[in-house]
């Protein structure tokens, strides 16, 4: 009986550590919060397309759908979350504007935990989505848009 109890304990522990979802907070009341002892990360997406062009985005993770948002030229959209205990947190966004579109991982724990511990900045420009390391003014990731067929 004791061995079965130990196996169940380890199974529950493994699920808790590796399968726990990222905890998200946002200005939206439906977002969950938790894992208060883990550092909070903010993802910021800036629209620098210029010419008054709007950027449409739809961001989500396995557990949280942040919805569709229109970011006006010069504006931004951001959200906060805590990486899950297994460090498998992933947020991706679909992007769309008049001359391009695409889907890109804006936060991936295996890539971004050290790259942008507290803040991940992305800037949408006409040539693509630029990612910046925390505290850097130079982009280190460029995702080029897929061009719209006209």
C-alpha positions as CSV (number, residue, x, y, z in Angstrom):
1,X,0.0,0.0,0.0
2,X,2.8,2.4,0.8
3,X,4.5,1.8,-2.6
4,X,1.3,2.6,-4.4
5,X,0.9,5.8,-2.3
6,X,4.5,6.9,-3.2
7,X,3.8,6.2,-7.0
8,X,0.6,8.3,-6.8
9,X,2.5,11.1,-5.0
10,X,5.3,11.2,-7.6
11,X,2.7,11.2,-10.5
12,X,0.8,14.1,-9.0
13,X,4.1,16.0,-8.4
14,X,5.2,15.4,-12.0
15,X,1.9,16.7,-13.4
16,X,2.0,19.7,-11.1
17,X,5.6,20.6,-12.1
18,X,5.6,20.0,-15.8
19,X,2.0,20.4,-16.8
20,X,1.0,23.5,-14.9
21,X,-0.3,26.3,-17.1
22,X,1.3,29.7,-17.3
23,X,-0.6,32.1,-15.1
24,X,-1.7,35.2,-17.0
25,X,-2.9,38.5,-15.8
26,X,-4.2,41.2,-18.0
27,X,-6.5,44.2,-17.9
28,X,-9.2,41.7,-18.8
29,X,-11.0,40.3,-15.7
30,X,-11.2,36.7,-16.9
31,X,-7.4,36.2,-16.8
32,X,-5.9,34.0,-14.1
33,X,-3.2,34.9,-11.7
34,X,-1.0,32.8,-9.5
35,X,2.5,31.4,-9.0
36,X,3.2,34.6,-7.1
37,X,6.8,33.5,-6.3
38,X,7.8,33.3,-9.9
39,X,8.9,36.4,-11.8
40,X,6.3,38.2,-13.9
41,X,7.0,38.7,-17.6
42,X,5.3,41.3,-19.8
43,X,5.0,41.0,-23.5
44,X,4.6,44.3,-25.4
45,X,3.7,44.4,-29.1
46,X,4.2,47.9,-30.7
47,X,2.8,49.0,-34.0
48,X,5.4,51.0,-35.9
49,X,4.0,50.3,-39.4
50,X,3.6,54.0,-40.0
51,X,1.2,55.7,-42.5
52,X,-1.7,55.3,-40.1
53,X,-1.8,51.5,-40.6
54,X,-3.5,49.3,-38.1
55,X,-2.1,46.0,-36.9
56,X,-4.6,43.2,-36.1
57,X,-3.4,40.6,-33.7
58,X,-4.8,37.5,-32.0
59,X,-2.7,36.0,-29.3
60,X,-3.1,32.8,-27.3
61,X,-1.4,30.0,-25.4
62,X,-2.5,26.5,-24.8
63,X,-4.6,27.7,-21.9
64,X,-5.4,31.3,-22.5
65,X,-7.0,33.0,-25.5
66,X,-6.2,36.7,-25.2
67,X,-8.6,37.6,-28.1
68,X,-8.4,39.7,-31.1
69,X,-7.0,43.3,-30.8
70,X,-6.5,46.2,-33.3
71,X,-3.3,48.1,-32.5
72,X,-3.4,51.6,-34.1
73,X,-0.3,53.1,-35.6
74,X,2.0,54.1,-32.8
75,X,0.0,52.1,-30.2
76,X,0.8,48.9,-28.4
77,X,-0.8,45.9,-26.7
78,X,0.6,44.1,-23.7
79,X,-0.1,41.4,-21.2
80,X,1.5,39.9,-18.1
81,X,2.1,36.3,-17.0
82,X,4.2,34.0,-14.9
83,X,6.1,31.2,-16.6
84,X,4.8,27.8,-15.5
85,X,6.8,25.6,-13.2
86,X,7.9,23.3,-16.0
87,X,9.2,26.3,-18.1
88,X,7.0,25.2,-21.1
89,X,5.1,28.5,-21.4
90,X,4.4,29.5,-25.0
91,X,2.4,32.4,-26.4
92,X,1.9,32.9,-30.1
93,X,0.1,35.6,-32.1
94,X,-1.4,35.8,-35.5
95,X,-0.6,39.1,-37.2
96,X,-2.4,40.8,-40.1
97,X,-2.1,44.2,-41.7
98,X,-2.8,45.4,-45.3
99,X,0.5,44.2,-46.8
100,X,1.3,41.2,-44.7
101,X,0.5,38.6,-42.2
102,X,1.9,35.7,-40.2
103,X,1.9,33.7,-37.0
104,X,4.9,33.8,-34.6
105,X,5.9,32.7,-31.1
106,X,6.2,36.0,-29.2
107,X,7.1,34.2,-26.0
108,X,8.7,30.7,-25.8
109,X,10.2,29.9,-22.4
110,X,13.0,27.8,-23.8
111,X,14.1,30.8,-25.9
112,X,13.0,33.8,-23.8
113,X,13.5,33.0,-20.1
114,X,16.9,34.6,-20.1
115,X,16.4,36.8,-23.2
116,X,13.6,38.8,-21.7
117,X,13.1,37.7,-18.1
118,X,10.8,40.6,-17.2
119,X,9.9,42.2,-20.5
120,X,9.7,41.0,-24.1
121,X,9.4,43.8,-26.6
122,X,8.2,43.3,-30.2
123,X,8.0,46.1,-32.8
124,X,5.9,45.6,-36.0
125,X,7.5,47.4,-39.0
126,X,6.8,47.1,-42.7
127,X,9.6,44.6,-43.2
128,X,8.5,42.3,-40.3
129,X,8.2,41.8,-36.6
130,X,11.4,42.7,-34.6
131,X,12.2,41.2,-31.2
132,X,14.4,42.9,-28.7
133,X,16.3,41.5,-25.8
134,X,15.4,43.1,-22.5
135,X,17.3,46.4,-22.1
136,X,18.6,46.3,-25.7
137,X,17.9,48.8,-28.5
138,X,19.0,46.4,-31.2
139,X,16.7,43.6,-32.4
140,X,17.9,40.1,-32.2
141,X,14.9,38.3,-33.9
142,X,13.3,39.3,-37.2
143,X,10.2,37.5,-38.4
144,X,9.5,38.6,-42.0
145,X,5.8,39.0,-43.0
146,X,4.2,36.7,-45.5
147,X,3.0,39.1,-48.2
148,X,-0.7,39.4,-49.0
149,X,-1.7,38.3,-52.5
150,X,-3.6,41.0,-54.4
